[in-house]
C-alpha cells in the first residue's frame, strides 16, 4: 500500500498577516509568501502550515491535507467508500495538485499530490 501522511495544515483567515504575526510571536514560525493570498511556513519538524486569505464562512476554518501518490486514485476510492469529491483536482503551478473529499460524516479532508510523485 502507498504511504499517505499529513503534509500540511491550512487555516482560513481574513487577515493572514495578523495571523502570521501571532503564530510567529507564539511559536516562532516564519511565514513566506506562496502565491496569491497565501503564506506558508515549513517548520523543522511536523507538517507545513498554510494561511489562506478568505472569508471563514467560505471555507472550513482549519483543514488537514494528506499527501498521496495519486489524487485520482484516492478520489475514486473515496467514492466507493461512501465519500465524495468536494473540490475537483486542481493544479498548483510548478508544485503539485490538490483536491478535497467529504467523508461520509461530512468532514472535509484535503488531498495533495506532488508533481514529482508521477515522474
N, C-alpha and C positions, 0 to 999 in steps of 0.2 A: 504494500500500500504506500502511496505517496505521502511524504511528510507535509503536514499543514501546521502553521504556527501563527500566533498573534504577531502581526508585523507592525501595526500602529493603532493608536487610539486617536480619535479626532473629536474635538469639541466645536460645536456651532456657537459663534459669538457675534454679537452686534459690533463690538469694538475689539478686534484681535490684538491691537497694540496694548490696550489696557490689560487684557488677559495675559498677554506675553510678559508684560512688566510684573504683574502679580506673581506668575509662576517663576519668573527669574528671581525675584526677591525671596520667594518662599523656598524654592528647591534648587536654585542656581541654574536652571535650564536656560540655554541660549537659543533663541529662535532666529531663523533666517528666512527671508522672503523666498517663496517657492511658487512661482506662477502668480496669477492674479488672485487677490483676495484670500491668500493662504500664507501662513507662516509654519515653518517646520523646525522641530528640534530633534536631533539624533543623540540622545544621551549615551554615555559609555556602556551602560547596561540597560537591558529591557527594550521594549518596543519604542519606535519613534512616536512623537507627539505632534499632531497637526492641529492648527487653529484655522477654521474655515469661517470667513466673514459671511454671515447670513442671518436672517431673522430666525430665532429659535423655533418659532411656530412652524417654519417651513421644513425643518429637519429634526431628527432626533437630537437632543442636546449633547449626547455623547454616543459615539459609535465605535465599535471594535471592528478592525479589519483583519481578516485571516489571509495570509499568503498561501496560495495554492499553485499547483503546477499548471492547471488548465481551468480557467473560469468556465469555458463552455461545458466541460465535463461536469463541474460542480453545479451549474445551473440545471442541467438535465437531471442529475442525481437528486437535487433538492426537490424538483418537481415530482419525481417518482416517490419521494418520501413524504409527500403531503405539504411541502412548502411551495413557494412560487417566486418568480423573479419580480423584484420590486423596482430595480433600476437595471436596465439592459447593460451589457458590456460596453464600456466607454473607454476610448483611448486617452491616456495621459502622454502627450508627445514626448518622445525620447526617454520614456521611463517605464511604461507598462500599461496595464488596463485595470479598471475597477468595475465592479457591479455590486448590486445589493440584492439579498434574498430576504424574504419574510418567512420565518419558520412557522410551523402550524399554530403556535400560540400567539403569533403576531409580532414577535420580536424581529427587528431588522438587524441583519448581520452583513457587514461589508466583506467583499472578496477582492483580493489584489493578486495580479499576476505580473511578474517581472518580464520585461522584454526578452532577456536572455534565457528565460525558462524554456522557450521553444527552440532556441538556437542551436 
